[in-house]
Every structure is written in C-alpha cells, then in structure tokens.
C-alpha cells in the first residue's frame, strides 16, 4: 500500500489486504488501511479492481466493500 496518498493504481491484493486489516488489524494499521481504501474508492482507476473483486471468490467483506464502492461510483452521493 502506498503511504503518500497519491496512488494512481491499486492492486487487487493490496485492496483485499486493506479490507482484511479493517476486520482484524491493530488500530494504527486500521487507520492506514482506512485511508488507503478511501483513496481507492475516490480513484478513477479503481473500476477494474472493483470488478475483479466482484468476479473473484474473495471474502464476503471484500465483496461487500467492492459492491458498495461500485454503487458509489455509479450513483454518486451528489446525484441522490
């Protein structure tokens, strides 16, 4: 996971690891994972990774995260 917040691409494995960290990581690790996932959700390059998670046999938490992220991209909060 990149720590600088200027991430241009996100790997499937990094996103899945961050989601799992949110479930069982230490507080500091959770803060970093949260920031990473938030950046991922806002990224224009995250579409492929989202679809990859949804098509995989990922953990239910990761599938839910991907579905919520996809919904947010298709129906942005500003349009609701």
mmCIF file of the N, C-alpha and C atoms, coordinates in Angstrom:
data_MODEL
# 
_entry.id   MODEL 
# 
loop_
_atom_site.group_PDB 
_atom_site.id 
_atom_site.type_symbol 
_atom_site.label_atom_id 
_atom_site.label_alt_id 
_atom_site.label_comp_id 
_atom_site.label_asym_id 
_atom_site.label_entity_id 
_atom_site.label_seq_id 
_atom_site.pdbx_PDB_ins_code 
_atom_site.Cartn_x 
_atom_site.Cartn_y 
_atom_site.Cartn_z 
_atom_site.occupancy 
_atom_site.B_iso_or_equiv 
_atom_site.pdbx_formal_charge 
_atom_site.auth_seq_id 
_atom_site.auth_comp_id 
_atom_site.auth_asym_id 
_atom_site.auth_atom_id 
_atom_site.pdbx_PDB_model_num 
ATOM 1   N N  . UNK A 1 1  ? 0.833   -1.186  0.000   1.00 0.00 ? 1  UNK A N  1 
ATOM 2   C CA . UNK A 1 1  ? 0.000   0.000   0.000   1.00 0.00 ? 1  UNK A CA 1 
ATOM 3   C C  . UNK A 1 1  ? 0.872   1.242   0.000   1.00 0.00 ? 1  UNK A C  1 
ATOM 4   N N  . UNK A 1 2  ? 0.545   2.176   -0.811  1.00 0.00 ? 2  UNK A N  1 
ATOM 5   C CA . UNK A 1 2  ? 1.296   3.423   -0.850  1.00 0.00 ? 2  UNK A CA 1 
ATOM 6   C C  . UNK A 1 2  ? 0.890   4.292   0.326   1.00 0.00 ? 2  UNK A C  1 
ATOM 7   N N  . UNK A 1 3  ? 1.845   4.951   0.892   1.00 0.00 ? 3  UNK A N  1 
ATOM 8   C CA . UNK A 1 3  ? 1.570   5.767   2.072   1.00 0.00 ? 3  UNK A CA 1 
ATOM 9   C C  . UNK A 1 3  ? 1.430   7.245   1.739   1.00 0.00 ? 3  UNK A C  1 
ATOM 10  N N  . UNK A 1 4  ? 1.705   7.615   0.506   1.00 0.00 ? 4  UNK A N  1 
ATOM 11  C CA . UNK A 1 4  ? 1.727   9.036   0.178   1.00 0.00 ? 4  UNK A CA 1 
ATOM 12  C C  . UNK A 1 4  ? 0.379   9.598   -0.240  1.00 0.00 ? 4  UNK A C  1 
ATOM 13  N N  . UNK A 1 5  ? -0.645  8.759   -0.429  1.00 0.00 ? 5  UNK A N  1 
ATOM 14  C CA . UNK A 1 5  ? -1.963  9.243   -0.793  1.00 0.00 ? 5  UNK A CA 1 
ATOM 15  C C  . UNK A 1 5  ? -2.093  9.629   -2.249  1.00 0.00 ? 5  UNK A C  1 
ATOM 16  N N  . UNK A 1 6  ? -1.023  9.578   -3.029  1.00 0.00 ? 6  UNK A N  1 
ATOM 17  C CA . UNK A 1 6  ? -1.066  9.948   -4.438  1.00 0.00 ? 6  UNK A CA 1 
ATOM 18  C C  . UNK A 1 6  ? -1.057  8.699   -5.308  1.00 0.00 ? 6  UNK A C  1 
ATOM 19  N N  . UNK A 1 7  ? -1.803  7.721   -4.908  1.00 0.00 ? 7  UNK A N  1 
ATOM 20  C CA . UNK A 1 7  ? -1.848  6.427   -5.578  1.00 0.00 ? 7  UNK A CA 1 
ATOM 21  C C  . UNK A 1 7  ? -2.573  6.554   -6.918  1.00 0.00 ? 7  UNK A C  1 
ATOM 22  N N  . UNK A 1 8  ? -1.971  6.034   -7.987  1.00 0.00 ? 8  UNK A N  1 
ATOM 23  C CA . UNK A 1 8  ? -2.607  6.059   -9.295  1.00 0.00 ? 8  UNK A CA 1 
ATOM 24  C C  . UNK A 1 8  ? -3.240  4.724   -9.644  1.00 0.00 ? 8  UNK A C  1 
ATOM 25  N N  . UNK A 1 9  ? -2.661  3.645   -9.167  1.00 0.00 ? 9  UNK A N  1 
ATOM 26  C CA . UNK A 1 9  ? -3.240  2.334   -9.424  1.00 0.00 ? 9  UNK A CA 1 
ATOM 27  C C  . UNK A 1 9  ? -3.234  1.531   -8.136  1.00 0.00 ? 9  UNK A C  1 
ATOM 28  N N  . UNK A 1 10 ? -4.177  0.652   -8.041  1.00 0.00 ? 10 UNK A N  1 
ATOM 29  C CA . UNK A 1 10 ? -4.358  -0.127  -6.823  1.00 0.00 ? 10 UNK A CA 1 
ATOM 30  C C  . UNK A 1 10 ? -4.387  -1.593  -7.212  1.00 0.00 ? 10 UNK A C  1 
ATOM 31  N N  . UNK A 1 11 ? -3.550  -2.391  -6.572  1.00 0.00 ? 11 UNK A N  1 
ATOM 32  C CA . UNK A 1 11 ? -3.540  -3.813  -6.893  1.00 0.00 ? 11 UNK A CA 1 
ATOM 33  C C  . UNK A 1 11 ? -4.651  -4.518  -6.127  1.00 0.00 ? 11 UNK A C  1 
ATOM 34  N N  . UNK A 1 12 ? -5.147  -5.563  -6.734  1.00 0.00 ? 12 UNK A N  1 
ATOM 35  C CA . UNK A 1 12 ? -6.193  -6.365  -6.113  1.00 0.00 ? 12 UNK A CA 1 
ATOM 36  C C  . UNK A 1 12 ? -5.731  -6.877  -4.752  1.00 0.00 ? 12 UNK A C  1 
ATOM 37  N N  . UNK A 1 13 ? -4.505  -7.368  -4.688  1.00 0.00 ? 13 UNK A N  1 
ATOM 38  C CA . UNK A 1 13 ? -4.006  -7.925  -3.424  1.00 0.00 ? 13 UNK A CA 1 
ATOM 39  C C  . UNK A 1 13 ? -3.886  -6.860  -2.333  1.00 0.00 ? 13 UNK A C  1 
ATOM 40  N N  . UNK A 1 14 ? -3.480  -5.648  -2.690  1.00 0.00 ? 14 UNK A N  1 
ATOM 41  C CA . UNK A 1 14 ? -3.378  -4.575  -1.694  1.00 0.00 ? 14 UNK A CA 1 
ATOM 42  C C  . UNK A 1 14 ? -4.751  -4.165  -1.168  1.00 0.00 ? 14 UNK A C  1 
ATOM 43  N N  . UNK A 1 15 ? -5.726  -4.082  -2.066  1.00 0.00 ? 15 UNK A N  1 
ATOM 44  C CA . UNK A 1 15 ? -7.079  -3.710  -1.645  1.00 0.00 ? 15 UNK A CA 1 
ATOM 45  C C  . UNK A 1 15 ? -7.655  -4.788  -0.730  1.00 0.00 ? 15 UNK A C  1 
ATOM 46  N N  . UNK A 1 16 ? -7.502  -6.051  -1.118  1.00 0.00 ? 16 UNK A N  1 
ATOM 47  C CA . UNK A 1 16 ? -8.010  -7.146  -0.286  1.00 0.00 ? 16 UNK A CA 1 
ATOM 48  C C  . UNK A 1 16 ? -7.328  -7.166  1.079   1.00 0.00 ? 16 UNK A C  1 
ATOM 49  N N  . UNK A 1 17 ? -6.028  -6.921  1.098   1.00 0.00 ? 17 UNK A N  1 
ATOM 50  C CA . UNK A 1 17 ? -5.296  -6.887  2.369   1.00 0.00 ? 17 UNK A CA 1 
ATOM 51  C C  . UNK A 1 17 ? -5.798  -5.746  3.254   1.00 0.00 ? 17 UNK A C  1 
ATOM 52  N N  . UNK A 1 18 ? -6.070  -4.601  2.656   1.00 0.00 ? 18 UNK A N  1 
ATOM 53  C CA . UNK A 1 18 ? -6.572  -3.460  3.426   1.00 0.00 ? 18 UNK A CA 1 
ATOM 54  C C  . UNK A 1 18 ? -7.955  -3.751  4.002   1.00 0.00 ? 18 UNK A C  1 
ATOM 55  N N  . UNK A 1 19 ? -8.807  -4.395  3.216   1.00 0.00 ? 19 UNK A N  1 
ATOM 56  C CA . UNK A 1 19 ? -10.139 -4.761  3.711   1.00 0.00 ? 19 UNK A CA 1 
ATOM 57  C C  . UNK A 1 19 ? -10.014 -5.718  4.899   1.00 0.00 ? 19 UNK A C  1 
ATOM 58  N N  . UNK A 1 20 ? -9.144  -6.698  4.795   1.00 0.00 ? 20 UNK A N  1 
ATOM 59  C CA . UNK A 1 20 ? -8.965  -7.657  5.885   1.00 0.00 ? 20 UNK A CA 1 
ATOM 60  C C  . UNK A 1 20 ? -8.339  -6.997  7.115   1.00 0.00 ? 20 UNK A C  1 
ATOM 61  N N  . UNK A 1 21 ? -7.485  -5.998  6.905   1.00 0.00 ? 21 UNK A N  1 
ATOM 62  C CA . UNK A 1 21 ? -6.898  -5.255  8.020   1.00 0.00 ? 21 UNK A CA 1 
ATOM 63  C C  . UNK A 1 21 ? -7.985  -4.526  8.798   1.00 0.00 ? 21 UNK A C  1 
ATOM 64  N N  . UNK A 1 22 ? -8.985  -4.022  8.101   1.00 0.00 ? 22 UNK A N  1 
ATOM 65  C CA . UNK A 1 22 ? -10.082 -3.331  8.769   1.00 0.00 ? 22 UNK A CA 1 
ATOM 66  C C  . UNK A 1 22 ? -10.832 -4.274  9.704   1.00 0.00 ? 22 UNK A C  1 
ATOM 67  N N  . UNK A 1 23 ? -10.815 -5.545  9.401   1.00 0.00 ? 23 UNK A N  1 
ATOM 68  C CA . UNK A 1 23 ? -11.527 -6.524  10.226  1.00 0.00 ? 23 UNK A CA 1 
ATOM 69  C C  . UNK A 1 23 ? -10.746 -6.891  11.483  1.00 0.00 ? 23 UNK A C  1 
ATOM 70  N N  . UNK A 1 24 ? -9.443  -7.036  11.355  1.00 0.00 ? 24 UNK A N  1 
ATOM 71  C CA . UNK A 1 24 ? -8.723  -7.613  12.489  1.00 0.00 ? 24 UNK A CA 1 
ATOM 72  C C  . UNK A 1 24 ? -7.360  -6.990  12.782  1.00 0.00 ? 24 UNK A C  1 
ATOM 73  N N  . UNK A 1 25 ? -7.060  -5.866  12.202  1.00 0.00 ? 25 UNK A N  1 
ATOM 74  C CA . UNK A 1 25 ? -5.743  -5.267  12.399  1.00 0.00 ? 25 UNK A CA 1 
ATOM 75  C C  . UNK A 1 25 ? -5.648  -4.421  13.653  1.00 0.00 ? 25 UNK A C  1 
ATOM 76  N N  . UNK A 1 26 ? -4.431  -3.990  13.945  1.00 0.00 ? 26 UNK A N  1 
ATOM 77  C CA . UNK A 1 26 ? -4.195  -3.072  15.059  1.00 0.00 ? 26 UNK A CA 1 
ATOM 78  C C  . UNK A 1 26 ? -4.723  -1.690  14.681  1.00 0.00 ? 26 UNK A C  1 
ATOM 79  N N  . UNK A 1 27 ? -4.934  -0.846  15.677  1.00 0.00 ? 27 UNK A N  1 
ATOM 80  C CA . UNK A 1 27 ? -5.539  0.466   15.450  1.00 0.00 ? 27 UNK A CA 1 
ATOM 81  C C  . UNK A 1 27 ? -4.767  1.301   14.420  1.00 0.00 ? 27 UNK A C  1 
ATOM 82  N N  . UNK A 1 28 ? -3.441  1.352   14.530  1.00 0.00 ? 28 UNK A N  1 
ATOM 83  C CA . UNK A 1 28 ? -2.636  2.135   13.589  1.00 0.00 ? 28 UNK A CA 1 
ATOM 84  C C  . UNK A 1 28 ? -2.750  1.565   12.174  1.00 0.00 ? 28 UNK A C  1 
ATOM 85  N N  . UNK A 1 29 ? -2.731  0.249   12.076  1.00 0.00 ? 29 UNK A N  1 
ATOM 86  C CA . UNK A 1 29 ? -2.863  -0.402  10.766  1.00 0.00 ? 29 UNK A CA 1 
ATOM 87  C C  . UNK A 1 29 ? -4.244  -0.144  10.182  1.00 0.00 ? 29 UNK A C  1 
ATOM 88  N N  . UNK A 1 30 ? -5.262  -0.118  11.027  1.00 0.00 ? 30 UNK A N  1 
ATOM 89  C CA . UNK A 1 30 ? -6.624  0.159   10.557  1.00 0.00 ? 30 UNK A CA 1 
ATOM 90  C C  . UNK A 1 30 ? -6.738  1.580   10.008  1.00 0.00 ? 30 UNK A C  1 
ATOM 91  N N  . UNK A 1 31 ? -6.084  2.526   10.664  1.00 0.00 ? 31 UNK A N  1 
ATOM 92  C CA . UNK A 1 31 ? -6.113  3.914   10.186  1.00 0.00 ? 31 UNK A CA 1 
ATOM 93  C C  . UNK A 1 31 ? -5.482  4.017   8.800   1.00 0.00 ? 31 UNK A C  1 
ATOM 94  N N  . UNK A 1 32 ? -4.346  3.344   8.613   1.00 0.00 ? 32 UNK A N  1 
ATOM 95  C CA . UNK A 1 32 ? -3.677  3.358   7.310   1.00 0.00 ? 32 UNK A CA 1 
ATOM 96  C C  . UNK A 1 32 ? -4.524  2.653   6.256   1.00 0.00 ? 32 UNK A C  1 
ATOM 97  N N  . UNK A 1 33 ? -5.118  1.526   6.625   1.00 0.00 ? 33 UNK A N  1 
ATOM 98  C CA . UNK A 1 33 ? -5.966  0.786   5.686   1.00 0.00 ? 33 UNK A CA 1 
ATOM 99  C C  . UNK A 1 33 ? -7.187  1.612   5.306   1.00 0.00 ? 33 UNK A C  1 
ATOM 100 N N  . UNK A 1 34 ? -7.767  2.296   6.277   1.00 0.00 ? 34 UNK A N  1 
ATOM 101 C CA . UNK A 1 34 ? -8.934  3.139   6.006   1.00 0.00 ? 34 UNK A CA 1 
ATOM 102 C C  . UNK A 1 34 ? -8.587  4.248   5.012   1.00 0.00 ? 34 UNK A C  1 
ATOM 103 N N  . UNK A 1 35 ? -7.469  4.906   5.233   1.00 0.00 ? 35 UNK A N  1 
ATOM 104 C CA . UNK A 1 35 ? -7.035  5.974   4.324   1.00 0.00 ? 35 UNK A CA 1 
ATOM 105 C C  . UNK A 1 35 ? -6.784  5.424   2.924   1.00 0.00 ? 35 UNK A C  1 
ATOM 106 N N  . UNK A 1 36 ? -6.162  4.258   2.847   1.00 0.00 ? 36 UNK A N  1 
ATOM 107 C CA . UNK A 1 36 ? -5.884  3.620   1.559   1.00 0.00 ? 36 UNK A CA 1 
ATOM 108 C C  . UNK A 1 36 ? -7.187  3.274   0.839   1.00 0.00 ? 36 UNK A C  1 
ATOM 109 N N  . UNK A 1 37 ? -8.132  2.681   1.562   1.00 0.00 ? 37 UNK A N  1 
ATOM 110 C CA . UNK A 1 37 ? -9.400  2.284   0.948   1.00 0.00 ? 37 UNK A CA 1 
ATOM 111 C C  . UNK A 1 37 ? -10.228 3.499   0.539   1.00 0.00 ? 37 UNK A C  1 
ATOM 112 N N  . UNK A 1 38 ? -10.164 4.547   1.323   1.00 0.00 ? 38 UNK A N  1 
ATOM 113 C CA . UNK A 1 38 ? -10.865 5.776   0.971   1.00 0.00 ? 38 UNK A CA 1 
ATOM 114 C C  . UNK A 1 38 ? -10.292 6.365   -0.321  1.00 0.00 ? 38 UNK A C  1 
ATOM 115 N N  . UNK A 1 39 ? -8.978  6.360   -0.432  1.00 0.00 ? 39 UNK A N  1 
ATOM 116 C CA . UNK A 1 39 ? -8.315  6.836   -1.646  1.00 0.00 ? 39 UNK A CA 1 
ATOM 117 C C  . UNK A 1 39 ? -8.693  5.953   -2.837  1.00 0.00 ? 39 UNK A C  1 
ATOM 118 N N  . UNK A 1 40 ? -8.732  4.655   -2.600  1.00 0.00 ? 40 UNK A N  1 
ATOM 119 C CA . UNK A 1 40 ? -9.137  3.707   -3.640  1.00 0.00 ? 40 UNK A CA 1 
ATOM 120 C C  . UNK A 1 40 ? -10.548 4.015   -4.128  1.00 0.00 ? 40 UNK A C  1 
ATOM 121 N N  . UNK A 1 41 ? -11.471 4.237   -3.220  1.00 0.00 ? 41 UNK A N  1 
ATOM 122 C CA . UNK A 1 41 ? -12.854 4.499   -3.597  1.00 0.00 ? 41 UNK A CA 1 
ATOM 123 C C  . UNK A 1 41 ? -12.988 5.771   -4.429  1.00 0.00 ? 41 UNK A C  1 
ATOM 124 N N  . UNK A 1 42 ? -12.153 6.750   -4.180  1.00 0.00 ? 42 UNK A N  1 
ATOM 125 C CA . UNK A 1 42 ? -12.214 8.019   -4.904  1.00 0.00 ? 42 UNK A CA 1 
ATOM 126 C C  . UNK A 1 42 ? -11.456 7.984   -6.227  1.00 0.00 ? 42 UNK A C  1 
ATOM 127 N N  . UNK A 1 43 ? -10.644 6.970   -6.416  1.00 0.00 ? 43 UNK A N  1 
ATOM 128 C CA . UNK A 1 43 ? -9.790  6.875   -7.598  1.00 0.00 ? 43 UNK A CA 1 
ATOM 129 C C  . UNK A 1 43 ? -10.591 6.568   -8.860  1.00 0.00 ? 43 UNK A C  1 
ATOM 130 N N  . UNK A 1 44 ? -10.187 7.189   -9.950  1.00 0.00 ? 44 UNK A N  1 
ATOM 131 C CA . UNK A 1 44 ? -10.806 6.909   -11.251 1.00 0.00 ? 44 UNK A CA 1 
ATOM 132 C C  . UNK A 1 44 ? -10.292 5.602   -11.837 1.00 0.00 ? 44 UNK A C  1 
ATOM 133 N N  . UNK A 1 45 ? -9.206  5.083   -11.284 1.00 0.00 ? 45 UNK A N  1 
ATOM 134 C CA . UNK A 1 45 ? -8.607  3.859   -11.819 1.00 0.00 ? 45 UNK A CA 1 
ATOM 135 C C  . UNK A 1 45 ? -9.052  2.603   -11.077 1.00 0.00 ? 45 UNK A C  1 
ATOM 136 N N  . UNK A 1 46 ? -9.974  2.734   -10.157 1.00 0.00 ? 46 UNK A N  1 
ATOM 137 C CA . UNK A 1 46 ? -10.358 1.591   -9.323  1.00 0.00 ? 46 UNK A CA 1 
ATOM 138 C C  . UNK A 1 46 ? -11.393 0.671   -9.958  1.00 0.00 ? 46 UNK A C  1 
ATOM 139 N N  . UNK A 1 47 ? -11.986 1.068   -11.074 1.00 0.00 ? 47 UNK A N  1 
ATOM 140 C CA . UNK A 1 47 ? -13.056 0.273   -11.693 1.00 0.00 ? 47 UNK A CA 1 
ATOM 141 C C  . UNK A 1 47 ? -12.651 -1.180  -11.935 1.00 0.00 ? 47 UNK A C  1 
ATOM 142 N N  . UNK A 1 48 ? -11.514 -1.400  -12.543 1.00 0.00 ? 48 UNK A N  1 
ATOM 143 C CA . UNK A 1 48 ? -11.076 -2.758  -12.868 1.00 0.00 ? 48 UNK A CA 1 
ATOM 144 C C  . UNK A 1 48 ? -10.863 -3.613  -11.636 1.00 0.00 ? 48 UNK A C  1 
ATOM 145 N N  . UNK A 1 49 ? -10.308 -3.006  -10.602 1.00 0.00 ? 49 UNK A N  1 
ATOM 146 C CA . UNK A 1 49 ? -10.084 -3.741  -9.359  1.00 0.00 ? 49 UNK A CA 1 
ATOM 147 C C  . UNK A 1 49 ? -11.413 -4.093  -8.701  1.00 0.00 ? 49 UNK A C  1 
ATOM 148 N N  . UNK A 1 50 ? -12.362 -3.179  -8.739  1.00 0.00 ? 50 UNK A N  1 
ATOM 149 C CA . UNK A 1 50 ? -13.692 -3.445  -8.179  1.00 0.00 ? 50 UNK A CA 1 
ATOM 150 C C  . UNK A 1 50 ? -14.324 -4.648  -8.879  1.00 0.00 ? 50 UNK A C  1 
ATOM 151 N N  . UNK A 1 51 ? -14.305 -4.634  -10.206 1.00 0.00 ? 51 UNK A N  1 
ATOM 152 C CA . UNK A 1 51 ? -14.888 -5.739  -10.973 1.00 0.00 ? 51 UNK A CA 1 
ATOM 153 C C  . UNK A 1 51 ? -14.138 -7.034  -10.667 1.00 0.00 ? 51 UNK A C  1 
ATOM 154 N N  . UNK A 1 52 ? -12.818 -6.951  -10.549 1.00 0.00 ? 52 UNK A N  1 
ATOM 155 C CA . UNK A 1 52 ? -12.020 -8.128  -10.218 1.00 0.00 ? 52 UNK A CA 1 
ATOM 156 C C  . UNK A 1 52 ? -12.417 -8.742  -8.884  1.00 0.00 ? 52 UNK A C  1 
ATOM 157 N N  . UNK A 1 53 ? -12.660 -7.906  -7.895  1.00 0.00 ? 53 UNK A N  1 
ATOM 158 C CA . UNK A 1 53 ? -13.090 -8.408  -6.584  1.00 0.00 ? 53 UNK A CA 1 
ATOM 159 C C  . UNK A 1 53 ? -14.457 -9.071  -6.700  1.00 0.00 ? 53 UNK A C  1 
ATOM 160 N N  . UNK A 1 54 ? -15.373 -8.419  -7.410  1.00 0.00 ? 54 UNK A N  1 
ATOM 161 C CA . UNK A 1 54 ? -16.722 -8.967  -7.541  1.00 0.00 ? 54 UNK A CA 1 
ATOM 162 C C  . UNK A 1 54 ? -16.740 -10.288 -8.304  1.00 0.00 ? 54 UNK A C  1 
ATOM 163 N N  . UNK A 1 55 ? -15.809 -10.479 -9.224  1.00 0.00 ? 55 UNK A N  1 
ATOM 164 C CA . UNK A 1 55 ? -15.751 -11.714 -10.003 1.00 0.00 ? 55 UNK A CA 1 
ATOM 165 C C  . UNK A 1 55 ? -14.939 -12.806 -9.314  1.00 0.00 ? 55 UNK A C  1 
ATOM 166 N N  . UNK A 1 56 ? -14.257 -12.463 -8.238  1.00 0.00 ? 56 UNK A N  1 
ATOM 167 C CA . UNK A 1 56 ? -13.405 -13.437 -7.548  1.00 0.00 ? 56 UNK A CA 1 
ATOM 168 C C  . UNK A 1 56 ? -14.180 -14.131 -6.428  1.00 0.00 ? 56 UNK A C  1 
ATOM 169 N N  . UNK A 1 57 ? -13.488 -15.032 -5.782  1.00 0.00 ? 57 UNK A N  1 
ATOM 170 C CA . UNK A 1 57 ? -14.062 -15.708 -4.614  1.00 0.00 ? 57 UNK A CA 1 
ATOM 171 C C  . UNK A 1 57 ? -13.485 -15.077 -3.353  1.00 0.00 ? 57 UNK A C  1 
ATOM 172 N N  . UNK A 1 58 ? -13.521 -13.764 -3.323  1.00 0.00 ? 58 UNK A N  1 
ATOM 173 C CA . UNK A 1 58 ? -12.967 -13.013 -2.194  1.00 0.00 ? 58 UNK A CA 1 
ATOM 174 C C  . UNK A 1 58 ? -13.838 -13.205 -0.955  1.00 0.00 ? 58 UNK A C  1 
ATOM 175 N N  . UNK A 1 59 ? -13.284 -12.834 0.175   1.00 0.00 ? 59 UNK A N  1 
ATOM 176 C CA . UNK A 1 59 ? -14.027 -12.875 1.436   1.00 0.00 ? 59 UNK A CA 1 
ATOM 177 C C  . UNK A 1 59 ? -15.292 -12.020 1.307   1.00 0.00 ? 59 UNK A C  1 
ATOM 178 N N  . UNK A 1 60 ? -16.352 -12.372 2.034   1.00 0.00 ? 60 UNK A N  1 
ATOM 179 C CA . UNK A 1 60 ? -17.595 -11.590 1.960   1.00 0.00 ? 60 UNK A CA 1 
ATOM 180 C C  . UNK A 1 60 ? -17.397 -10.102 2.248   1.00 0.00 ? 60 UNK A C  1 
ATOM 181 N N  . UNK A 1 61 ? -16.501 -9.764  3.182   1.00 0.00 ? 61 UNK A N  1 
ATOM 182 C CA . UNK A 1 61 ? -16.248 -8.356  3.490   1.00 0.00 ? 61 UNK A CA 1 
ATOM 183 C C  . UNK A 1 61 ? -15.714 -7.609  2.275   1.00 0.00 ? 61 UNK A C  1 
ATOM 184 N N  . UNK A 1 62 ? -14.840 -8.267  1.526   1.00 0.00 ? 62 UNK A N  1 
ATOM 185 C CA . UNK A 1 62 ? -14.254 -7.644  0.336   1.00 0.00 ? 62 UNK A CA 1 
ATOM 186 C C  . UNK A 1 62 ? -15.305 -7.487  -0.757  1.00 0.00 ? 62 UNK A C  1 
ATOM 187 N N  . UNK A 1 63 ? -16.155 -8.492  -0.913  1.00 0.00 ? 63 UNK A N  1 
ATOM 188 C CA . UNK A 1 63 ? -17.219 -8.416  -1.916  1.00 0.00 ? 63 UNK A CA 1 
ATOM 189 C C  . UNK A 1 63 ? -18.184 -7.286  -1.575  1.00 0.00 ? 63 UNK A C  1 
ATOM 190 N N  . UNK A 1 64 ? -18.548 -7.172  -0.311  1.00 0.00 ? 64 UNK A N  1 
ATOM 191 C CA . UNK A 1 64 ? -19.436 -6.094  0.120   1.00 0.00 ? 64 UNK A CA 1 
ATOM 192 C C  . UNK A 1 64 ? -18.779 -4.736  -0.106  1.00 0.00 ? 64 UNK A C  1 
ATOM 193 N N  . UNK A 1 65 ? -17.508 -4.609  0.256   1.00 0.00 ? 65 UNK A N  1 
ATOM 194 C CA . UNK A 1 65 ? -16.781 -3.357  0.037   1.00 0.00 ? 65 UNK A CA 1 
ATOM 195 C C  . UNK A 1 65 ? -16.781 -2.987  -1.446  1.00 0.00 ? 65 UNK A C  1 
ATOM 196 N N  . UNK A 1 66 ? -16.514 -3.963  -2.313  1.00 0.00 ? 66 UNK A N  1 
ATOM 197 C CA . UNK A 1 66 ? -16.486 -3.704  -3.755  1.00 0.00 ? 66 UNK A CA 1 
ATOM 198 C C  . UNK A 1 66 ? -17.863 -3.290  -4.259  1.00 0.00 ? 66 UNK A C  1 
ATOM 199 N N  . UNK A 1 67 ? -18.906 -3.948  -3.782  1.00 0.00 ? 67 UNK A N  1 
ATOM 200 C CA . UNK A 1 67 ? -20.267 -3.610  -4.214  1.00 0.00 ? 67 UNK A CA 1 
ATOM 201 C C  . UNK A 1 67 ? -20.647 -2.200  -3.774  1.00 0.00 ? 67 UNK A C  1 
ATOM 202 N N  . UNK A 1 68 ? -20.310 -1.847  -2.548  1.00 0.00 ? 68 UNK A N  1 
ATOM 203 C CA . UNK A 1 68 ? -20.602 -0.502  -2.049  1.00 0.00 ? 68 UNK A CA 1 
ATOM 204 C C  . UNK A 1 68 ? -19.812 0.540   -2.836  1.00 0.00 ? 68 UNK A C  1 
ATOM 205 N N  . UNK A 1 69 ? -18.557 0.234   -3.130  1.00 0.00 ? 69 UNK A N  1 
ATOM 206 C CA . UNK A 1 69 ? -17.722 1.152   -3.905  1.00 0.00 ? 69 UNK A CA 1 
ATOM 207 C C  . UNK A 1 69 ? -18.284 1.334   -5.308  1.00 0.00 ? 69 UNK A C  1 
ATOM 208 N N  . UNK A 1 70 ? -18.695 0.243   -5.938  1.00 0.00 ? 70 UNK A N  1 
ATOM 209 C CA . UNK A 1 70 ? -19.280 0.317   -7.279  1.00 0.00 ? 70 UNK A CA 1 
ATOM 210 C C  . UNK A 1 70 ? -20.559 1.151   -7.260  1.00 0.00 ? 70 UNK A C  1 
ATOM 211 N N  . UNK A 1 71 ? -21.399 0.928   -6.280  1.00 0.00 ? 71 UNK A N  1 
ATOM 212 C CA . UNK A 1 71 ? -22.635 1.705   -6.169  1.00 0.00 ? 71 UNK A CA 1 
ATOM 213 C C  . UNK A 1 71 ? -22.320 3.195   -6.041  1.00 0.00 ? 71 UNK A C  1 
ATOM 214 N N  . UNK A 1 72 ? -21.321 3.519   -5.245  1.00 0.00 ? 72 UNK A N  1 
ATOM 215 C CA . UNK A 1 72 ? -20.929 4.913   -5.074  1.00 0.00 ? 72 UNK A CA 1 
ATOM 216 C C  . UNK A 1 72 ? -20.399 5.543   -6.350  1.00 0.00 ? 72 UNK A C  1 
ATOM 217 N N  . UNK A 1 73 ? -19.797 4.723   -7.214  1.00 0.00 ? 73 UNK A N  1 
ATOM 218 C CA . UNK A 1 73 ? -19.291 5.239   -8.490  1.00 0.00 ? 73 UNK A CA 1 
ATOM 219 C C  . UNK A 1 73 ? -20.427 5.417   -9.498  1.00 0.00 ? 73 UNK A C  1 
ATOM 220 N N  . UNK A 1 74 ? -21.377 4.490   -9.489  1.00 0.00 ? 74 UNK A N  1 
ATOM 221 C CA . UNK A 1 74 ? -22.493 4.556   -10.434 1.00 0.00 ? 74 UNK A CA 1 
ATOM 222 C C  . UNK A 1 74 ? -23.501 5.618   -10.005 1.00 0.00 ? 74 UNK A C  1 
ATOM 223 N N  . UNK A 1 75 ? -23.755 5.684   -8.710  1.00 0.00 ? 75 UNK A N  1 
ATOM 224 C CA . UNK A 1 75 ? -24.708 6.643   -8.155  1.00 0.00 ? 75 UNK A CA 1 
ATOM 225 C C  . UNK A 1 75 ? -24.012 7.492   -7.096  1.00 0.00 ? 75 UNK A C  1 
ATOM 226 N N  . UNK A 1 76 ? -23.238 8.495   -7.517  1.00 0.00 ? 76 UNK A N  1 
ATOM 227 C CA . UNK A 1 76 ? -22.520 9.333   -6.546  1.00 0.00 ? 76 UNK A CA 1 
ATOM 228 C C  . UNK A 1 76 ? -23.494 9.991   -5.567  1.00 0.00 ? 76 UNK A C  1 
ATOM 229 N N  . UNK A 1 77 ? -23.046 10.223  -4.353  1.00 0.00 ? 77 UNK A N  1 
ATOM 230 C CA . UNK A 1 77 ? -23.886 10.829  -3.317  1.00 0.00 ? 77 UNK A CA 1 
ATOM 231 C C  . UNK A 1 77 ? -24.455 12.166  -3.777  1.00 0.00 ? 77 UNK A C  1 
ATOM 232 N N  . UNK A 1 78 ? -23.714 12.890  -4.585  1.00 0.00 ? 78 UNK A N  1 
ATOM 233 C CA . UNK A 1 78 ? -24.175 14.199  -5.050  1.00 0.00 ? 78 UNK A CA 1 
ATOM 234 C C  . UNK A 1 78 ? -25.358 14.100  -6.006  1.00 0.00 ? 78 UNK A C  1 
ATOM 235 N N  . UNK A 1 79 ? -25.595 12.906  -6.570  1.00 0.00 ? 79 UNK A N  1 
ATOM 236 C CA . UNK A 1 79 ? -26.701 12.758  -7.516  1.00 0.00 ? 79 UNK A CA 1 
ATOM 237 C C  . UNK A 1 79 ? -27.957 12.205  -6.860  1.00 0.00 ? 79 UNK A C  1 
ATOM 238 N N  . UNK A 1 80 ? -27.862 11.868  -5.589  1.00 0.00 ? 80 UNK A N  1 
ATOM 239 C CA . UNK A 1 80 ? -29.022 11.271  -4.906  1.00 0.00 ? 80 UNK A CA 1 
ATOM 240 C C  . UNK A 1 80 ? -29.820 12.308  -4.172  1.00 0.00 ? 80 UNK A C  1 
# 
